[in-house]
Amino acid sequence: MFTQVQRTDWVGTIMLDQPAKRNALSKPMVDEMMVALEDFKQSKARAVVLRAASDAKVWSSGHDIAEIHQGQDPLAYDDPVEKLLRAVREFPAPVIAMVHGSVWGAATNLVLNCDMIIGDETCSFAITAVNLGVPYNAAGLLQFMRRLPLNLVKEMFFTAQSVQAEDALTWGILNHLVPAGELEKFTYDLAAQIAAKAPLAITAAKEQMRVLADADQLTPSLFEYVQQLRQSVCQSKDFSEGIRAFLEKRKPVFKGR
């Protein structure tokens, strides 16, 4: 088991629980999360809390790098993590990310796809694709651009530096920043408050906001251009070097080819 799943009254919980791999979003973990979301959907849960263990220093390290291969698009439409992002966005009830610890790479995108984010002073958020030579996909970039100021998005993607808790609150990543000792109570009180409201009205509001936010137009030629940009990076020697250096626990040497 890679997750712990439980439900109390109308509130479901999915807890990432693979500390040995820093809760990397491996396919087995993502599969368990997808099953849990479907079960909560069928049982008509009115809120879901996505979290890690209370003592976790890393909320999630993002993609399981061991599952990324040279020439393969790590963020393709059918990638397990991409499917999880869509499942969270399309889940009929609010999904609340409760964040204690650092969040890296694709896990930052996962958190931003949740409806609300509650964090404590230990939380931080980073997008680390440039450390690996990985080209980010258009859907992910749009999600960041919709949620955050463009200059902050550029800094996060160009530097791979973490946004710390106070700045995350200032920039609107967090809905609320609360002390670590109060994080769990605050989050579940909020989930219970939501669960007590009219569920059909909340579902309709969430779905309307999702559809309206996704209403951007992209011409076929521009779509093909974006895909070509990403594919050229996936086929590059820098891509191979970035993944190999991560697995060998050394600093990558990028040569721009």
Backbone bond lengths (Angstrom), bond angles and torsions (degrees), N, CA, C in turn:
res aa  C-N    CA-C-N  psi(-1)  N-CA   C-N-CA  omega(-1)  CA-C   N-CA-C  phi
1 M - - - 1.461 - - 1.532 110.22 -
2 F 1.307 116.12 134.20 1.462 122.04 -179.33 1.528 111.78 -107.59
3 T 1.329 116.09 -11.61 1.460 121.29 -179.82 1.517 109.65 -136.66
4 Q 1.317 115.27 160.81 1.453 121.66 168.89 1.520 107.78 -114.75
5 V 1.317 116.12 129.86 1.458 121.20 -175.73 1.523 108.99 -124.66
6 Q 1.313 115.72 133.33 1.459 119.74 176.52 1.517 109.37 -151.84
7 R 1.324 114.99 164.53 1.454 120.77 176.89 1.512 109.36 -137.71
8 T 1.321 116.70 133.50 1.455 123.49 175.48 1.515 107.68 -123.96
9 D 1.322 115.39 115.98 1.461 121.05 -174.60 1.536 108.98 55.30
10 W 1.344 117.91 -120.39 1.462 121.37 -176.48 1.522 113.01 -96.28
11 V 1.335 117.44 3.66 1.464 121.12 -173.96 1.527 110.68 -110.05
12 G 1.337 115.74 123.08 1.453 120.48 176.54 1.516 111.25 -98.05
13 T 1.328 116.16 155.55 1.468 121.85 178.18 1.523 109.79 -131.79
14 I 1.320 115.70 133.17 1.462 122.21 170.09 1.522 106.65 -119.03
15 M 1.336 116.35 114.86 1.469 121.23 -178.86 1.527 109.88 -108.52
16 L 1.328 116.89 120.82 1.461 121.50 174.39 1.527 108.30 -67.85
17 D 1.331 117.04 129.07 1.462 118.87 -171.19 1.526 111.09 -144.80
18 Q 1.318 116.16 62.10 1.462 121.39 172.18 1.525 108.53 -136.23
19 P 1.336 117.02 68.74 1.471 120.21 -174.28 1.522 113.90 -60.86
20 A 1.325 118.08 -27.76 1.468 120.04 -179.04 1.523 111.83 -62.35
21 K 1.340 116.93 -27.47 1.466 121.30 178.19 1.520 110.92 -112.99
22 R 1.316 116.78 21.26 1.461 123.38 178.30 1.532 111.18 52.81
23 N 1.334 113.79 40.07 1.470 120.86 177.67 1.529 112.75 53.64
24 A 1.335 116.26 37.23 1.461 119.57 176.24 1.526 109.58 -59.26
25 L 1.327 115.55 143.50 1.461 121.03 -176.29 1.530 109.71 -82.48
26 S 1.319 115.19 68.85 1.462 121.42 178.11 1.522 109.46 -72.77
27 K 1.319 116.31 163.60 1.460 119.75 178.60 1.527 112.02 -58.96
28 P 1.344 120.11 -44.24 1.468 118.67 177.87 1.531 113.00 -59.88
29 M 1.344 117.25 -40.15 1.460 118.88 178.56 1.522 110.55 -66.54
30 V 1.318 116.37 -44.99 1.463 119.70 -179.52 1.526 110.57 -62.62
31 D 1.320 117.49 -40.03 1.466 120.37 178.02 1.527 110.94 -58.47
32 E 1.327 117.11 -43.24 1.465 120.27 178.17 1.522 111.42 -63.52
33 M 1.326 116.76 -39.69 1.463 120.56 179.41 1.528 110.86 -65.58
34 M 1.334 117.02 -39.74 1.457 121.02 178.90 1.533 110.92 -64.21
35 V 1.322 116.75 -41.44 1.463 120.46 177.46 1.521 110.33 -63.32
36 A 1.328 116.68 -42.65 1.468 120.34 -179.96 1.527 110.95 -62.68
37 L 1.330 117.04 -43.63 1.463 120.10 179.11 1.527 110.87 -62.58
38 E 1.324 117.07 -40.71 1.467 119.80 178.95 1.532 110.46 -65.55
39 D 1.337 117.04 -40.98 1.465 120.27 177.43 1.531 111.04 -62.35
40 F 1.323 116.43 -43.07 1.469 119.82 178.07 1.528 110.99 -64.61
41 K 1.317 115.79 -36.45 1.465 119.47 178.09 1.522 110.38 -64.02
42 Q 1.327 116.45 -46.38 1.458 120.19 -178.76 1.526 112.29 -65.54
43 S 1.322 116.66 -33.90 1.471 120.56 179.78 1.522 112.49 -88.85
44 K 1.346 116.01 4.78 1.468 123.05 174.76 1.532 113.32 59.70
45 A 1.339 115.09 44.15 1.471 119.09 172.00 1.524 108.91 -60.21
46 R 1.320 117.03 143.57 1.461 121.16 -175.52 1.523 113.16 -100.00
47 A 1.307 117.13 -7.39 1.465 122.82 173.77 1.523 107.52 -162.18
48 V 1.333 115.93 149.26 1.463 121.37 177.60 1.520 108.20 -131.43
49 V 1.327 115.78 132.84 1.468 121.87 176.11 1.519 108.51 -103.59
50 L 1.327 116.38 124.67 1.462 122.91 177.02 1.517 107.71 -106.08
51 R 1.315 117.02 122.31 1.459 120.32 -170.61 1.527 111.35 -150.97
52 A 1.332 115.06 173.18 1.460 122.24 167.98 1.528 107.34 -113.78
53 A 1.313 116.13 177.36 1.461 120.33 178.37 1.526 110.31 -63.26
54 S 1.325 116.48 152.27 1.459 121.31 -175.38 1.515 113.27 -60.73
55 D 1.341 117.28 -27.98 1.467 120.52 -178.05 1.524 113.29 -98.79
56 A 1.317 117.32 9.28 1.468 120.72 -177.84 1.526 110.49 -71.22
57 K 1.321 116.77 130.72 1.461 120.43 174.32 1.531 110.88 -84.68
58 V 1.332 115.84 -26.85 1.462 121.64 176.43 1.525 107.53 -117.42
59 W 1.329 116.03 116.39 1.467 120.02 177.06 1.516 109.43 -62.75
60 S 1.325 116.05 -49.19 1.469 122.36 170.68 1.512 108.85 -164.52
61 S 1.334 115.36 141.99 1.470 121.23 179.02 1.525 112.20 -88.33
62 G 1.340 117.85 2.46 1.456 120.41 177.76 1.512 112.86 91.57
63 H 1.319 116.77 -152.82 1.462 121.66 -179.69 1.527 110.79 -52.37
64 D 1.318 115.94 144.37 1.460 120.46 170.00 1.529 107.00 -75.91
65 I 1.332 116.48 106.30 1.463 121.19 -173.04 1.530 111.26 -61.95
66 A 1.319 117.46 -27.76 1.466 120.28 179.19 1.518 111.72 -63.74
67 E 1.324 118.03 -17.39 1.462 121.37 -179.48 1.533 112.71 -93.98
68 I 1.342 117.41 0.13 1.465 121.54 179.89 1.524 109.00 -97.77
69 H 1.335 116.52 132.28 1.466 121.05 -175.50 1.521 110.74 -125.68
70 Q 1.335 116.46 150.66 1.457 122.68 -179.88 1.524 111.16 -55.56
71 G 1.325 116.17 134.04 1.452 121.54 178.33 1.507 114.79 81.97
72 Q 1.323 117.15 -11.27 1.462 121.65 -179.00 1.524 109.68 -97.01
73 D 1.307 116.24 131.51 1.456 120.76 178.52 1.528 108.88 -69.95
74 P 1.347 118.87 113.52 1.463 120.33 -177.31 1.514 113.44 -75.32
75 L 1.331 117.43 -9.46 1.456 121.01 -178.11 1.520 110.69 -125.20
76 A 1.320 116.34 35.23 1.457 121.06 178.76 1.532 110.21 -67.60
77 Y 1.317 115.23 162.49 1.467 120.76 -175.45 1.522 111.84 -57.32
78 D 1.346 117.46 -35.85 1.457 120.70 -177.22 1.527 113.57 -94.08
79 D 1.332 117.35 9.21 1.465 120.34 175.46 1.527 109.24 -63.34
80 P 1.341 118.87 140.27 1.467 120.47 -178.08 1.526 113.93 -54.41
81 V 1.333 117.65 -40.89 1.466 119.35 -179.54 1.525 110.51 -66.94
82 E 1.333 117.47 -38.82 1.460 120.07 177.78 1.526 110.77 -62.98
83 K 1.324 117.25 -38.80 1.463 120.63 176.28 1.528 110.59 -63.69
84 L 1.333 116.24 -38.76 1.467 120.10 178.46 1.519 111.27 -64.51
85 L 1.330 117.68 -41.43 1.461 120.56 178.95 1.526 110.66 -59.15
86 R 1.324 115.82 -43.97 1.467 119.18 179.30 1.522 111.17 -66.19
87 A 1.331 117.08 -38.89 1.462 120.34 -179.89 1.523 111.20 -63.54
88 V 1.331 117.21 -38.03 1.468 120.80 178.11 1.528 110.21 -67.12
89 R 1.342 116.42 -45.97 1.472 119.96 179.64 1.522 111.79 -61.91
90 E 1.332 116.11 -38.16 1.461 120.67 -174.45 1.528 113.44 -91.50
91 F 1.320 117.97 -3.33 1.460 120.02 179.00 1.527 108.80 -60.85
92 P 1.325 119.19 134.55 1.460 120.71 -171.17 1.522 115.97 -70.33
93 A 1.315 118.23 -12.67 1.466 121.18 178.34 1.529 109.05 -118.86
94 P 1.331 117.34 161.13 1.462 120.07 179.27 1.534 112.73 -60.59
95 V 1.334 115.23 137.34 1.460 122.75 174.28 1.526 107.19 -110.66
96 I 1.325 116.48 122.94 1.459 122.61 -175.94 1.524 109.00 -109.62
97 A 1.327 117.45 122.90 1.460 121.44 174.27 1.522 109.01 -86.50
98 M 1.315 116.81 122.41 1.465 122.81 174.98 1.523 107.23 -105.01
99 V 1.331 117.14 111.63 1.465 120.20 -166.80 1.530 111.92 -114.86
100 H 1.305 114.50 113.21 1.468 123.36 169.27 1.523 105.85 -121.75
101 G 1.324 117.24 118.96 1.460 120.52 -178.27 1.519 111.89 105.31
102 S 1.318 115.87 179.27 1.463 121.46 -174.54 1.528 111.35 -85.07
103 V 1.321 114.50 149.41 1.461 122.01 -178.77 1.530 107.37 -125.17
104 W 1.331 116.34 130.94 1.457 120.72 -171.25 1.521 111.40 -128.12
105 G 1.331 115.66 146.16 1.452 122.60 169.73 1.517 113.95 53.68
106 A 1.337 115.08 -129.37 1.455 121.15 -176.37 1.524 112.28 -59.99
107 A 1.318 117.37 -24.62 1.465 119.56 177.88 1.525 111.21 -67.50
108 T 1.342 117.22 -31.19 1.459 119.83 174.17 1.522 110.05 -63.89
109 N 1.325 116.71 -41.16 1.455 120.44 175.95 1.525 110.77 -63.31
110 L 1.323 117.34 -40.47 1.462 121.22 177.29 1.528 110.86 -59.37
111 V 1.313 116.41 -46.54 1.464 120.02 179.82 1.527 110.86 -61.69
112 L 1.344 116.66 -43.24 1.460 120.08 -179.35 1.525 112.52 -67.83
113 N 1.315 117.89 -20.31 1.457 120.96 175.87 1.519 112.43 -82.66
114 C 1.320 117.00 -10.69 1.459 119.62 172.89 1.534 109.28 -72.40
115 D 1.316 116.44 161.45 1.465 120.54 -175.76 1.514 112.69 -77.38
116 M 1.322 116.82 -30.75 1.456 122.10 177.64 1.521 109.09 -145.27
117 I 1.326 116.00 152.80 1.466 120.99 -179.51 1.520 108.60 -131.17
118 I 1.320 115.46 123.20 1.466 121.76 176.36 1.520 107.32 -115.64
119 G 1.326 117.67 126.56 1.455 120.57 -177.94 1.513 112.26 -133.00
120 D 1.321 115.37 164.41 1.462 120.56 174.70 1.521 109.52 -113.99
121 E 1.341 116.55 -172.85 1.464 120.35 -172.71 1.526 113.39 -67.89
122 T 1.346 118.17 -13.18 1.468 120.82 179.52 1.522 112.57 -86.62
123 C 1.306 117.76 -10.78 1.464 119.06 -171.53 1.534 111.26 -77.17
124 S 1.318 115.19 148.40 1.462 122.83 173.13 1.514 107.79 -155.27
125 F 1.345 115.40 160.80 1.457 119.85 -171.91 1.526 109.30 -138.72
126 A 1.335 116.42 130.91 1.463 120.53 -179.02 1.520 110.23 -142.01
127 I 1.337 115.02 146.85 1.460 122.34 171.54 1.524 106.80 -112.70
128 T 1.323 116.72 116.79 1.464 121.00 -166.47 1.525 113.42 -112.70
129 A 1.331 118.04 20.16 1.471 120.33 -176.65 1.521 112.34 -57.82
130 V 1.350 117.70 -37.21 1.466 119.37 -177.20 1.526 112.22 -71.70
131 N 1.317 117.74 -16.71 1.461 119.85 173.75 1.526 111.42 -72.41
132 L 1.322 115.92 -21.67 1.459 121.61 -175.67 1.528 112.73 -109.69
133 G 1.332 116.70 -10.06 1.454 119.77 -174.83 1.513 112.87 77.03
134 V 1.326 117.20 23.96 1.463 122.42 -176.58 1.528 110.03 -92.20
135 P 1.332 118.73 131.60 1.467 121.11 176.59 1.517 110.50 -82.53
136 Y 1.326 116.99 126.24 1.466 118.92 -179.34 1.517 109.73 -78.52
137 N 1.339 116.50 149.29 1.459 119.75 -177.07 1.526 112.00 -84.49
138 A 1.331 115.62 162.28 1.462 120.90 -176.16 1.517 111.65 -64.49
139 A 1.335 117.14 -39.48 1.459 119.91 -179.68 1.525 110.82 -60.99
140 G 1.333 116.50 -41.90 1.454 119.86 179.20 1.518 112.21 -67.06
141 L 1.328 116.19 -43.68 1.465 119.51 178.26 1.522 111.22 -60.79
142 L 1.322 117.03 -42.78 1.463 120.31 179.01 1.525 111.30 -62.31
143 Q 1.330 115.98 -38.37 1.464 118.66 178.98 1.527 111.15 -61.23
144 F 1.326 116.84 -43.26 1.462 120.17 177.96 1.528 110.86 -66.70
145 M 1.332 116.69 -41.62 1.461 120.35 -177.84 1.529 112.05 -67.34
146 R 1.314 117.31 -30.08 1.468 120.26 176.66 1.521 111.26 -73.34
147 R 1.320 116.22 -33.69 1.456 120.54 -172.94 1.523 114.09 -88.24
148 L 1.352 117.03 -30.29 1.457 120.49 -168.20 1.525 111.24 -131.81
149 P 1.345 117.25 158.03 1.470 119.94 175.46 1.525 110.75 -59.22
150 L 1.321 116.97 142.15 1.455 121.45 -173.94 1.524 111.90 -60.31
151 N 1.333 117.26 -38.17 1.467 118.44 -178.92 1.528 111.38 -64.94
152 L 1.343 117.51 -34.74 1.465 120.26 177.05 1.527 110.54 -69.75
153 V 1.333 116.67 -41.45 1.461 120.62 177.75 1.532 110.12 -57.98
154 K 1.319 116.08 -45.32 1.469 119.58 179.65 1.527 111.24 -61.97
155 E 1.320 116.91 -43.16 1.470 119.29 179.90 1.520 110.71 -63.22
156 M 1.334 117.22 -42.93 1.466 120.47 179.48 1.528 111.01 -61.87
157 F 1.341 117.29 -44.50 1.462 120.87 -176.00 1.521 112.30 -76.80
158 F 1.339 117.88 -31.99 1.462 120.04 -176.79 1.527 112.94 -82.76
159 T 1.340 118.47 -28.27 1.461 121.08 -174.69 1.523 114.09 -108.23
160 A 1.330 118.07 -23.22 1.472 123.42 -175.20 1.527 112.25 64.11
161 Q 1.337 117.14 15.22 1.459 120.61 178.16 1.525 110.93 -77.90
162 S 1.317 115.76 148.48 1.457 121.23 -178.53 1.524 111.37 -77.25
163 V 1.324 116.16 141.42 1.460 122.47 168.98 1.518 107.36 -90.88
164 Q 1.328 117.08 118.73 1.450 121.61 -176.29 1.530 111.22 -80.27
165 A 1.329 115.16 168.84 1.463 121.51 -168.96 1.523 113.59 -54.21
166 E 1.331 118.33 -50.58 1.462 120.38 -177.33 1.519 111.31 -62.32
167 D 1.331 116.90 -42.52 1.463 120.12 177.96 1.522 110.91 -67.47
168 A 1.332 116.69 -34.57 1.469 119.91 178.26 1.522 110.87 -62.57
169 L 1.307 116.51 -35.14 1.466 120.18 175.90 1.523 110.30 -70.26
170 T 1.325 116.49 -45.10 1.463 120.92 -178.61 1.525 111.76 -60.42
171 W 1.327 116.90 -41.00 1.457 121.63 -175.82 1.520 113.42 -85.64
172 G 1.306 117.68 -3.17 1.459 119.94 176.11 1.508 115.27 88.14
173 I 1.330 118.29 12.36 1.460 119.42 172.17 1.524 109.29 -67.74
174 L 1.324 115.96 -43.98 1.457 121.78 179.76 1.522 111.14 -94.00
175 N 1.337 114.99 140.39 1.468 119.49 166.34 1.516 110.44 -76.06
176 H 1.338 115.32 -41.14 1.462 120.69 -177.87 1.527 108.84 -144.15
177 L 1.329 116.00 141.15 1.457 123.70 172.44 1.517 107.30 -114.50
178 V 1.334 116.30 116.01 1.465 121.08 -175.62 1.526 109.80 -127.93
179 P 1.335 118.22 156.46 1.466 120.33 178.40 1.527 111.03 -59.20
180 A 1.329 115.90 148.60 1.464 120.75 -177.24 1.521 112.20 -55.17
181 G 1.331 116.05 -38.54 1.459 119.54 -178.70 1.521 114.17 -67.92
182 E 1.332 116.57 -15.46 1.463 120.88 -178.83 1.526 112.94 -110.24
183 L 1.332 116.68 -2.34 1.459 120.61 -171.32 1.530 112.29 -60.14
184 E 1.310 116.61 -49.82 1.462 119.27 -175.90 1.522 111.70 -64.19
185 K 1.326 117.77 -47.34 1.467 120.34 -179.91 1.519 111.04 -61.64
186 F 1.337 116.96 -44.96 1.461 120.58 -178.60 1.527 110.29 -60.25
187 T 1.346 116.48 -44.77 1.459 120.35 -176.19 1.519 111.51 -65.93
188 Y 1.328 116.33 -45.94 1.462 118.70 -177.42 1.524 111.86 -74.06
189 D 1.318 117.94 -28.11 1.474 119.58 172.23 1.528 109.88 -64.09
190 L 1.341 116.55 -41.43 1.458 120.22 178.30 1.527 110.40 -64.61
191 A 1.338 116.93 -43.49 1.464 120.58 178.71 1.526 111.07 -61.60
192 A 1.324 117.09 -41.11 1.464 120.65 179.04 1.523 111.08 -66.43
193 Q 1.326 116.88 -37.27 1.461 120.80 177.49 1.529 110.31 -61.74
194 I 1.342 116.21 -43.83 1.464 120.50 178.33 1.525 110.57 -64.76
195 A 1.332 115.98 -42.38 1.466 120.51 -177.09 1.524 112.62 -64.37
196 A 1.313 116.90 -21.76 1.465 120.77 179.93 1.520 112.72 -82.73
197 K 1.332 117.64 -9.55 1.459 121.11 -178.98 1.534 110.30 -88.01
198 A 1.340 115.53 176.34 1.465 120.68 -177.74 1.530 110.57 -68.67
199 P 1.329 118.75 112.51 1.476 120.53 -172.97 1.521 113.59 -66.45
200 L 1.329 118.56 -36.88 1.462 119.76 -179.48 1.521 111.59 -65.71
201 A 1.322 116.17 -38.59 1.468 120.07 178.82 1.525 110.70 -66.01
202 I 1.336 116.74 -39.29 1.467 120.40 179.29 1.526 110.42 -67.69
203 T 1.336 116.99 -43.46 1.466 120.63 178.23 1.519 111.28 -59.23
204 A 1.333 116.08 -44.86 1.469 120.02 -179.90 1.526 111.05 -63.85
205 A 1.324 117.25 -41.46 1.464 121.10 -179.63 1.528 110.55 -65.25
206 K 1.333 116.92 -43.95 1.468 120.12 -179.40 1.518 110.49 -63.48
207 E 1.327 117.28 -44.56 1.460 120.03 -177.76 1.522 111.34 -67.45
208 Q 1.330 117.78 -40.05 1.460 120.04 176.80 1.531 111.18 -60.22
209 M 1.325 116.60 -44.85 1.465 119.51 179.28 1.517 111.82 -63.77
210 R 1.345 117.15 -37.40 1.462 120.17 178.11 1.527 110.77 -64.15
211 V 1.331 116.57 -47.74 1.459 120.58 -178.00 1.526 110.75 -63.64
212 L 1.326 117.19 -44.37 1.460 120.61 -178.65 1.529 111.22 -66.57
213 A 1.334 117.05 -38.97 1.471 120.24 -179.70 1.523 111.51 -68.99
214 D 1.353 117.28 -27.85 1.462 121.49 -178.24 1.527 112.77 -91.81
215 A 1.322 117.49 11.89 1.459 120.91 -171.50 1.530 113.89 -84.18
216 D 1.320 118.54 15.96 1.467 120.98 178.13 1.525 110.78 -63.85
217 Q 1.318 116.52 145.18 1.451 121.53 176.99 1.526 110.03 -101.61
218 L 1.332 115.49 135.87 1.465 121.47 178.33 1.521 107.60 -136.56
219 T 1.311 116.57 120.92 1.464 120.21 -177.97 1.525 110.00 -69.75
220 P 1.342 118.00 154.80 1.476 120.33 178.59 1.524 113.12 -56.22
221 S 1.325 117.22 -39.27 1.465 119.27 -178.25 1.519 111.62 -67.19
222 L 1.330 116.68 -39.81 1.469 119.88 177.47 1.524 110.53 -66.61
223 F 1.329 117.00 -38.72 1.465 120.35 177.95 1.526 110.53 -60.54
224 E 1.327 116.44 -45.51 1.461 120.16 179.84 1.529 111.27 -64.77
225 Y 1.326 116.52 -35.77 1.471 120.86 178.25 1.531 110.54 -63.93
226 V 1.334 115.86 -44.71 1.465 120.27 178.91 1.523 110.27 -62.27
227 Q 1.331 116.73 -43.41 1.453 120.03 179.89 1.528 111.45 -62.92
228 Q 1.340 116.47 -38.48 1.465 119.74 179.01 1.520 111.60 -65.43
229 L 1.329 117.14 -38.94 1.459 120.64 177.81 1.528 111.00 -59.40
230 R 1.322 116.00 -45.06 1.461 120.40 -177.27 1.527 111.41 -70.21
231 Q 1.349 116.32 -39.93 1.458 119.53 -178.09 1.526 111.24 -65.10
232 S 1.331 117.28 -35.96 1.463 119.83 179.16 1.527 111.14 -63.71
233 V 1.324 116.60 -33.57 1.472 120.03 177.22 1.522 110.34 -72.65
234 C 1.334 117.27 -41.76 1.463 120.81 179.44 1.530 112.04 -59.78
235 Q 1.328 116.93 -30.27 1.458 120.92 -178.36 1.529 112.56 -90.68
236 S 1.317 118.19 -0.37 1.459 121.03 -173.95 1.524 112.84 -80.15
237 K 1.331 115.08 160.44 1.462 120.70 174.80 1.522 111.10 -69.78
238 D 1.323 117.35 -30.24 1.465 120.32 177.29 1.525 111.47 -62.12
239 F 1.327 117.17 -38.65 1.467 121.34 177.66 1.527 109.90 -59.07
240 S 1.332 115.57 -49.09 1.461 120.83 179.61 1.526 110.93 -61.37
241 E 1.346 116.48 -42.42 1.460 121.25 -179.77 1.523 111.54 -63.92
242 G 1.331 117.15 -41.05 1.456 120.47 -178.56 1.514 112.26 -63.44
243 I 1.320 117.51 -45.05 1.464 121.19 179.62 1.527 110.38 -67.45
244 R 1.333 116.54 -44.56 1.465 120.75 -178.84 1.527 110.87 -62.69
245 A 1.337 117.08 -42.27 1.466 120.78 -179.76 1.525 111.07 -64.38
246 F 1.324 117.38 -39.34 1.467 120.21 178.30 1.521 110.22 -61.85
247 L 1.328 117.34 -47.12 1.458 121.02 -177.97 1.522 111.80 -67.62
248 E 1.351 116.20 -28.44 1.465 120.35 179.18 1.516 112.58 -91.12
249 K 1.350 116.08 1.87 1.461 122.84 176.89 1.537 111.98 57.80
250 R 1.326 115.64 48.78 1.458 120.83 177.15 1.525 109.04 -136.36
251 K 1.320 116.90 167.84 1.448 121.54 178.22 1.522 109.78 -77.22
252 P 1.328 118.77 130.18 1.457 119.74 179.81 1.518 112.83 -71.57
253 V 1.325 116.41 152.76 1.444 122.83 175.20 1.531 107.77 -115.21
254 F 1.311 116.17 100.57 1.459 120.47 -177.60 1.521 110.56 -89.74
255 K 1.331 116.75 137.00 1.467 122.16 -177.45 1.522 113.32 -117.67
256 G 1.332 116.88 3.39 1.447 119.76 177.05 1.510 114.21 70.06
257 R 1.345 115.22 32.99 1.467 117.93 176.44 1.527 110.22 -151.97
